[in-house]
Amino acid sequence: MHILWGVLIILAGLFLMICGSLKSDFVIYRLLVARSKILWGKHVYRFHQITGVIVIIFGVLVALNII
């Protein structure tokens, strides 16, 4: 079960990282950008890229049953 949750967390991190890099216009991502822009302003895409990497690392740790 840890592998399933780890892979799902990794996919969420990839979604954040890729959409942040491409400055995507996907509906769900636009909602995330609108909420994050309040705090991060013009750096919102960089924030999502960094957060995506952190979430991917966390997903790998969950998949390996370390956490």
N, C-alpha and C positions, 0 to 999 in steps of 0.2 A: 504494500500500500504506500510505503514511503516513496517508491520509485514513481508511482502515478502522480502523487502530489508534487514531488520534485520537478517532474517534467512540466506539469501545469504551471508551476511558479516560474520555471525557466521560460516558458512560452510567454507569460505575462511580461517578464523582463525584456525579452526580445521585442515584443510589441512596443513597449515604451522606448527602447533604444532605437529601433528602426524608424518609428514614427517621429521621434525627436530629431533624428538625423535628416529625414526627408521633409520635415515640417509638413506633415500629412494633413489633408483636409477630410480625413475619415471622421464620421459623425461622432463616434464615441471619443476619439482623440481630441476633437475640437472642444468637447465638454470638459475633458481633463485640462486642456490648455486654458480655457476660460477660468476655471477654478484656481489653477496654479498661477496665472498671470497676476492675480491680486497681490500675491506675496513676492513673486520673483520678477515681475515686470518683463523687460525685454530678454532676460536670461532664462526664460521658461523652457526653451528647447534644450539648452545645455543642462538644466536641472533634470529634465526627463531622460537625457542620455546617461547621466551619472547615476540617477536612480535606477535606470534599467540595468546597468552593469551590477549594481549592488544587489538587485533582486535576482539576477541570474546567478551570482555567487551564492546567495542564500538558497536558491533552488537546487544547486549542485550539492550543497551541504545536506539538504533535506533528502535528496535522492540517494546519497551515500550513507544515510542514517547516522550522520555525525551530530545533527541537532535533533 
